């Protein structure tokens, strides 16, 4: 089982395409998208391992620092994992 984070991202509409591309690369699934004038509130469910690795840094880079991120644990989800033995 893999922990899933609910990520709420607020981003200017001009960077929305870049943010969606990043979320898809990080195995995210879109939950909601709401437009508030020039800003867009996007909600994605993304595996927690992807969020804590480098998601925030890449989000800031792709939005030139304008995006904000809020995330919390949502649930555990079954996933295909492989055990790796290190000798």
N, CA, C and O atoms as a GROMACS GRO file, in nm:
protein
  348
    1UNK      N    1   0.084  -0.119   0.000
    1UNK     CA    2   0.000   0.000   0.000
    1UNK      C    3   0.088   0.124   0.000
    1UNK      O    4   0.197   0.126   0.057
    2UNK      N    5   0.037   0.227  -0.066
    2UNK     CA    6   0.114   0.350  -0.082
    2UNK      C    7   0.032   0.468  -0.030
    2UNK      O    8  -0.086   0.480  -0.063
    3UNK      N    9   0.092   0.556   0.052
    3UNK     CA   10   0.018   0.673   0.100
    3UNK      C   11  -0.004   0.774  -0.012
    3UNK      O   12   0.086   0.801  -0.092
    4UNK      N   13  -0.124   0.829  -0.016
    4UNK     CA   14  -0.162   0.928  -0.118
    4UNK      C   15  -0.186   1.062  -0.049
    4UNK      O   16  -0.254   1.068   0.054
    5UNK      N   17  -0.131   1.169  -0.106
    5UNK     CA   18  -0.149   1.303  -0.052
    5UNK      C   19  -0.249   1.380  -0.139
    5UNK      O   20  -0.245   1.370  -0.262
    6UNK      N   21  -0.337   1.455  -0.075
    6UNK     CA   22  -0.427   1.545  -0.146
    6UNK      C   23  -0.354   1.680  -0.154
    6UNK      O   24  -0.330   1.743  -0.051
    7UNK      N   25  -0.320   1.722  -0.275
    7UNK     CA   26  -0.243   1.844  -0.298
    7UNK      C   27  -0.333   1.954  -0.353
    7UNK      O   28  -0.396   1.937  -0.457
    8UNK      N   29  -0.339   2.065  -0.281
    8UNK     CA   30  -0.413   2.182  -0.326
    8UNK      C   31  -0.311   2.284  -0.375
    8UNK      O   32  -0.226   2.330  -0.299
    9UNK      N   33  -0.320   2.319  -0.503
    9UNK     CA   34  -0.223   2.408  -0.564
    9UNK      C   35  -0.296   2.531  -0.616
    9UNK      O   36  -0.397   2.519  -0.686
   10UNK      N   37  -0.246   2.648  -0.582
   10UNK     CA   38  -0.299   2.774  -0.632
   10UNK      C   39  -0.194   2.834  -0.724
   10UNK      O   40  -0.081   2.859  -0.682
   11UNK      N   41  -0.231   2.858  -0.850
   11UNK     CA   42  -0.134   2.900  -0.951
   11UNK      C   43  -0.198   3.000  -1.047
   11UNK      O   44  -0.317   2.989  -1.078
   12UNK      N   45  -0.121   3.099  -1.094
   12UNK     CA   46  -0.174   3.187  -1.200
   12UNK      C   47  -0.206   3.106  -1.325
   12UNK      O   48  -0.137   3.009  -1.357
   13UNK      N   49  -0.311   3.145  -1.395
   13UNK     CA   50  -0.358   3.066  -1.510
   13UNK      C   51  -0.254   3.052  -1.620
   13UNK      O   52  -0.259   2.955  -1.695
   14UNK      N   53  -0.160   3.144  -1.631
   14UNK     CA   54  -0.057   3.134  -1.736
   14UNK      C   55   0.040   3.018  -1.713
   14UNK      O   56   0.105   2.974  -1.807
   15UNK      N   57   0.050   2.969  -1.590
   15UNK     CA   58   0.140   2.857  -1.559
   15UNK      C   59   0.065   2.726  -1.539
   15UNK      O   60   0.126   2.625  -1.503
   16UNK      N   61  -0.065   2.726  -1.562
   16UNK     CA   62  -0.147   2.607  -1.536
   16UNK      C   63  -0.102   2.486  -1.616
   16UNK      O   64  -0.095   2.375  -1.561
   17UNK      N   65  -0.071   2.503  -1.743
   17UNK     CA   66  -0.027   2.391  -1.826
   17UNK      C   67   0.099   2.325  -1.772
   17UNK      O   68   0.109   2.203  -1.771
   18UNK      N   69   0.194   2.406  -1.727
   18UNK     CA   70   0.318   2.353  -1.671
   18UNK      C   71   0.292   2.275  -1.542
   18UNK      O   72   0.352   2.170  -1.519
   19UNK      N   73   0.202   2.326  -1.460
   19UNK     CA   74   0.171   2.260  -1.332
   19UNK      C   75   0.099   2.128  -1.357
   19UNK      O   76   0.128   2.028  -1.290
   20UNK      N   77   0.006   2.125  -1.451
   20UNK     CA   78  -0.064   2.000  -1.482
   20UNK      C   79   0.034   1.896  -1.535
   20UNK      O   80   0.027   1.779  -1.498
   21UNK      N   81   0.126   1.938  -1.622
   21UNK     CA   82   0.227   1.846  -1.674
   21UNK      C   83   0.311   1.788  -1.561
   21UNK      O   84   0.339   1.668  -1.560
   22UNK      N   85   0.352   1.872  -1.466
   22UNK     CA   86   0.430   1.826  -1.352
   22UNK      C   87   0.352   1.725  -1.268
   22UNK      O   88   0.406   1.621  -1.230
   23UNK      N   89   0.226   1.753  -1.241
   23UNK     CA   90   0.143   1.662  -1.160
   23UNK      C   91   0.125   1.528  -1.229
   23UNK      O   92   0.126   1.424  -1.162
   24UNK      N   93   0.109   1.527  -1.360
   24UNK     CA   94   0.094   1.401  -1.433
   24UNK      C   95   0.225   1.322  -1.430
   24UNK      O   96   0.223   1.200  -1.416
   25UNK      N   97   0.338   1.392  -1.443
   25UNK     CA   98   0.469   1.325  -1.434
   25UNK      C   99   0.488   1.259  -1.298
   25UNK      O  100   0.555   1.156  -1.288
   26UNK      N  101   0.430   1.318  -1.195
   26UNK     CA  102   0.443   1.266  -1.058
   26UNK      C  103   0.332   1.166  -1.023
   26UNK      O  104   0.305   1.143  -0.906
   27UNK      N  105   0.269   1.108  -1.124
   27UNK     CA  106   0.165   1.006  -1.108
   27UNK      C  107   0.040   1.058  -1.038
   27UNK      O  108  -0.027   0.984  -0.967
   28UNK      N  109   0.009   1.185  -1.058
   28UNK     CA  110  -0.106   1.245  -0.994
   28UNK      C  111  -0.234   1.224  -1.073
   28UNK      O  112  -0.232   1.205  -1.194
   29UNK      N  113  -0.346   1.226  -1.001
   29UNK     CA  114  -0.477   1.219  -1.066
   29UNK      C  115  -0.557   1.342  -1.022
   29UNK      O  116  -0.566   1.373  -0.904
   30UNK      N  117  -0.614   1.412  -1.120
   30UNK     CA  118  -0.684   1.537  -1.093
   30UNK      C  119  -0.816   1.511  -1.022
   30UNK      O  120  -0.893   1.423  -1.061
   31UNK      N  121  -0.841   1.590  -0.918
   31UNK     CA  122  -0.964   1.579  -0.840
   31UNK      C  123  -1.057   1.696  -0.871
   31UNK      O  124  -1.178   1.677  -0.887
   32UNK      N  125  -1.000   1.816  -0.881
   32UNK     CA  126  -1.083   1.936  -0.897
   32UNK      C  127  -1.001   2.048  -0.960
   32UNK      O  128  -0.878   2.051  -0.949
   33UNK      N  129  -1.070   2.141  -1.027
   33UNK     CA  130  -1.007   2.261  -1.082
   33UNK      C  131  -1.110   2.373  -1.078
   33UNK      O  132  -1.218   2.360  -1.135
   34UNK      N  133  -1.075   2.484  -1.011
   34UNK     CA  134  -1.166   2.597  -0.997
   34UNK      C  135  -1.091   2.724  -1.035
   34UNK      O  136  -0.981   2.750  -0.986
   35UNK      N  137  -1.153   2.804  -1.122
   35UNK     CA  138  -1.095   2.932  -1.163
   35UNK      C  139  -1.145   3.043  -1.071
   35UNK      O  140  -1.265   3.054  -1.044
   36UNK      N  141  -1.051   3.125  -1.023
   36UNK     CA  142  -1.082   3.242  -0.941
   36UNK      C  143  -1.017   3.363  -1.007
   36UNK      O  144  -0.910   3.407  -0.965
   37UNK      N  145  -1.079   3.417  -1.109
   37UNK     CA  146  -1.020   3.528  -1.183
   37UNK      C  147  -0.897   3.481  -1.259
   37UNK      O  148  -0.906   3.393  -1.344
   38UNK      N  149  -0.781   3.540  -1.228
   38UNK     CA  150  -0.656   3.504  -1.294
   38UNK      C  151  -0.588   3.384  -1.227
   38UNK      O  152  -0.492   3.329  -1.281
   39UNK      N  153  -0.638   3.343  -1.111
   39UNK     CA  154  -0.580   3.231  -1.037
   39UNK      C  155  -0.662   3.104  -1.060
   39UNK      O  156  -0.782   3.110  -1.085
   40UNK      N  157  -0.594   2.990  -1.050
   40UNK     CA  158  -0.662   2.861  -1.064
   40UNK      C  159  -0.627   2.776  -0.942
   40UNK      O  160  -0.510   2.762  -0.908
   41UNK      N  161  -0.728   2.721  -0.877
   41UNK     CA  162  -0.708   2.627  -0.767
   41UNK      C  163  -0.723   2.486  -0.822
   41UNK      O  164  -0.831   2.447  -0.867
   42UNK      N  165  -0.614   2.410  -0.820
   42UNK     CA  166  -0.612   2.275  -0.874
   42UNK      C  167  -0.591   2.178  -0.759
   42UNK      O  168  -0.508   2.202  -0.671
   43UNK      N  169  -0.665   2.069  -0.759
   43UNK     CA  170  -0.651   1.966  -0.656
   43UNK      C  171  -0.614   1.835  -0.723
   43UNK      O  172  -0.682   1.790  -0.815
   44UNK      N  173  -0.506   1.774  -0.675
   44UNK     CA  174  -0.457   1.647  -0.727
   44UNK      C  175  -0.433   1.551  -0.613
   44UNK      O  176  -0.398   1.592  -0.502
   45UNK      N  177  -0.452   1.422  -0.640
   45UNK     CA  178  -0.407   1.315  -0.550
   45UNK      C  179  -0.277   1.262  -0.606
   45UNK      O  180  -0.273   1.209  -0.717
   46UNK      N  181  -0.168   1.276  -0.528
   46UNK     CA  182  -0.035   1.239  -0.572
   46UNK      C  183   0.027   1.149  -0.466
   46UNK      O  184   0.010   1.175  -0.347
   47UNK      N  185   0.099   1.043  -0.505
   47UNK     CA  186   0.166   0.959  -0.406
   47UNK      C  187   0.259   1.043  -0.317
   47UNK      O  188   0.333   1.128  -0.367
   48UNK      N  189   0.255   1.018  -0.188
   48UNK     CA  190   0.333   1.095  -0.092
   48UNK      C  191   0.483   1.091  -0.122
   48UNK      O  192   0.553   1.190  -0.101
   49UNK      N  193   0.531   0.978  -0.172
   49UNK     CA  194   0.674   0.966  -0.205
   49UNK      C  195   0.714   1.067  -0.312
   49UNK      O  196   0.825   1.120  -0.309
   50UNK      N  197   0.625   1.094  -0.406
   50UNK     CA  198   0.654   1.191  -0.512
   50UNK      C  199   0.650   1.334  -0.458
   50UNK      O  200   0.727   1.419  -0.503
   51UNK      N  201   0.562   1.360  -0.362
   51UNK     CA  202   0.548   1.495  -0.307
   51UNK      C  203   0.670   1.532  -0.224
   51UNK      O  204   0.722   1.643  -0.238
   52UNK      N  205   0.716   1.442  -0.137
   52UNK     CA  206   0.826   1.477  -0.047
   52UNK      C  207   0.962   1.473  -0.115
   52UNK      O  208   1.058   1.527  -0.060
   53UNK      N  209   0.972   1.411  -0.231
   53UNK     CA  210   1.102   1.401  -0.297
   53UNK      C  211   1.149   1.536  -0.350
   53UNK      O  212   1.246   1.591  -0.298
   54UNK      N  213   1.084   1.591  -0.450
   54UNK     CA  214   1.125   1.720  -0.506
   54UNK      C  215   1.010   1.796  -0.568
   54UNK      O  216   1.032   1.886  -0.650
   55UNK      N  217   0.888   1.763  -0.532
   55UNK     CA  218   0.770   1.823  -0.596
   55UNK      C  219   0.763   1.973  -0.574
   55UNK      O  220   0.738   2.049  -0.668
   56UNK      N  221   0.784   2.017  -0.451
   56UNK     CA  222   0.771   2.159  -0.419
   56UNK      C  223   0.873   2.243  -0.497
   56UNK      O  224   0.839   2.348  -0.551
   57UNK      N  225   0.997   2.197  -0.502
   57UNK     CA  226   1.101   2.270  -0.576
   57UNK      C  227   1.067   2.280  -0.724
   57UNK      O  228   1.081   2.386  -0.784
   58UNK      N  229   1.022   2.170  -0.782
   58UNK     CA  230   0.987   2.171  -0.924
   58UNK      C  231   0.862   2.254  -0.951
   58UNK      O  232   0.851   2.318  -1.056
   59UNK      N  233   0.768   2.255  -0.856
   59UNK     CA  234   0.649   2.338  -0.869
   59UNK      C  235   0.687   2.486  -0.871
   59UNK      O  236   0.637   2.562  -0.954
   60UNK      N  237   0.773   2.526  -0.781
   60UNK     CA  238   0.818   2.665  -0.776
   60UNK      C  239   0.896   2.702  -0.902
   60UNK      O  240   0.882   2.814  -0.953
   61UNK      N  241   0.977   2.610  -0.952
   61UNK     CA  242   1.055   2.637  -1.073
   61UNK      C  243   0.964   2.654  -1.195
   61UNK      O  244   0.981   2.746  -1.274
   62UNK      N  245   0.869   2.564  -1.209
   62UNK     CA  246   0.783   2.566  -1.328
   62UNK      C  247   0.685   2.684  -1.327
   62UNK      O  248   0.635   2.723  -1.432
   63UNK      N  249   0.658   2.739  -1.210
   63UNK     CA  250   0.566   2.853  -1.201
   63UNK      C  251   0.639   2.984  -1.172
   63UNK      O  252   0.576   3.086  -1.145
   64UNK      N  253   0.770   2.980  -1.178
   64UNK     CA  254   0.854   3.098  -1.149
   64UNK      C  255   0.826   3.154  -1.010
   64UNK      O  256   0.833   3.275  -0.988
   65UNK      N  257   0.793   3.065  -0.917
   65UNK     CA  258   0.774   3.105  -0.778
   65UNK      C  259   0.634   3.149  -0.742
   65UNK      O  260   0.610   3.182  -0.625
   66UNK      N  261   0.540   3.151  -0.836
   66UNK     CA  262   0.406   3.202  -0.808
   66UNK      C  263   0.310   3.099  -0.752
   66UNK      O  264   0.209   3.138  -0.693
   67UNK      N  265   0.335   2.972  -0.766
   67UNK     CA  266   0.242   2.869  -0.719
   67UNK      C  267   0.257   2.848  -0.569
   67UNK      O  268   0.366   2.864  -0.514
   68UNK      N  269   0.149   2.811  -0.505
   68UNK     CA  270   0.154   2.774  -0.364
   68UNK      C  271   0.097   2.632  -0.349
   68UNK      O  272   0.011   2.590  -0.426
   69UNK      N  273   0.148   2.561  -0.250
   69UNK     CA  274   0.112   2.420  -0.231
   69UNK      C  275   0.071   2.395  -0.087
   69UNK      O  276   0.135   2.441   0.007
   70UNK      N  277  -0.038   2.323  -0.072
   70UNK     CA  278  -0.082   2.273   0.058
   70UNK      C  279  -0.117   2.127   0.037
   70UNK      O  280  -0.192   2.093  -0.054
   71UNK      N  281  -0.063   2.038   0.120
   71UNK     CA  282  -0.094   1.896   0.104
   71UNK      C  283  -0.113   1.830   0.238
   71UNK      O  284  -0.060   1.875   0.340
   72UNK      N  285  -0.190   1.721   0.238
   72UNK     CA  286  -0.210   1.641   0.358
   72UNK      C  287  -0.239   1.497   0.318
   72UNK      O  288  -0.278   1.469   0.204
   73UNK      N  289  -0.220   1.408   0.413
   73UNK     CA  290  -0.244   1.265   0.388
   73UNK      C  291  -0.392   1.244   0.360
   73UNK      O  292  -0.479   1.296   0.430
   74UNK      N  293  -0.420   1.167   0.254
   74UNK     CA  294  -0.559   1.139   0.216
   74UNK      C  295  -0.599   0.995   0.247
   74UNK      O  296  -0.702   0.972   0.310
   75UNK      N  297  -0.518   0.898   0.201
   75UNK     CA  298  -0.553   0.757   0.217
   75UNK      C  299  -0.436   0.670   0.176
   75UNK      O  300  -0.336   0.720   0.123
   76UNK      N  301  -0.448   0.542   0.200
   76UNK     CA  302  -0.357   0.443   0.145
   76UNK      C  303  -0.422   0.383   0.022
   76UNK      O  304  -0.543   0.363   0.017
   77UNK      N  305  -0.339   0.354  -0.080
   77UNK     CA  306  -0.390   0.298  -0.204
   77UNK      C  307  -0.302   0.181  -0.245
   77UNK      O  308  -0.179   0.186  -0.231
   78UNK      N  309  -0.363   0.076  -0.295
   78UNK     CA  310  -0.287  -0.040  -0.343
   78UNK      C  311  -0.203   0.000  -0.463
   78UNK      O  312  -0.248   0.076  -0.549
   79UNK      N  313  -0.080  -0.051  -0.468
   79UNK     CA  314   0.008  -0.020  -0.582
   79UNK      C  315   0.098  -0.139  -0.609
   79UNK      O  316   0.116  -0.227  -0.525
   80UNK      N  317   0.155  -0.139  -0.728
   80UNK     CA  318   0.248  -0.245  -0.766
   80UNK      C  319   0.387  -0.209  -0.716
   80UNK      O  320   0.453  -0.121  -0.772
   81UNK      N  321   0.431  -0.276  -0.612
   81UNK     CA  322   0.563  -0.250  -0.556
   81UNK      C  323   0.647  -0.376  -0.566
   81UNK      O  324   0.596  -0.488  -0.565
   82UNK      N  325   0.776  -0.355  -0.575
   82UNK     CA  326   0.870  -0.465  -0.586
   82UNK      C  327   0.968  -0.456  -0.471
   82UNK      O  328   1.019  -0.348  -0.441
   83UNK      N  329   0.996  -0.567  -0.409
   83UNK     CA  330   1.093  -0.570  -0.301
   83UNK      C  331   1.232  -0.574  -0.361
   83UNK      O  332   1.260  -0.650  -0.453
   84UNK      N  333   1.320  -0.489  -0.308
   84UNK     CA  334   1.458  -0.483  -0.355
   84UNK      C  335   1.549  -0.523  -0.241
   84UNK      O  336   1.546  -0.463  -0.133
   85UNK      N  337   1.631  -0.624  -0.264
   85UNK     CA  338   1.729  -0.668  -0.165
   85UNK      C  339   1.865  -0.608  -0.200
   85UNK      O  340   1.911  -0.618  -0.313
   86UNK      N  341   1.928  -0.547  -0.101
   86UNK     CA  342   2.061  -0.490  -0.120
   86UNK      C  343   2.161  -0.584  -0.055
   86UNK      O  344   2.151  -0.615   0.064
   87UNK      N  345   2.257  -0.627  -0.133
   87UNK     CA  346   2.356  -0.721  -0.081
   87UNK      C  347   2.482  -0.651  -0.039
   87UNK      O  348   2.577  -0.716   0.007
   0.00000   0.00000   0.00000
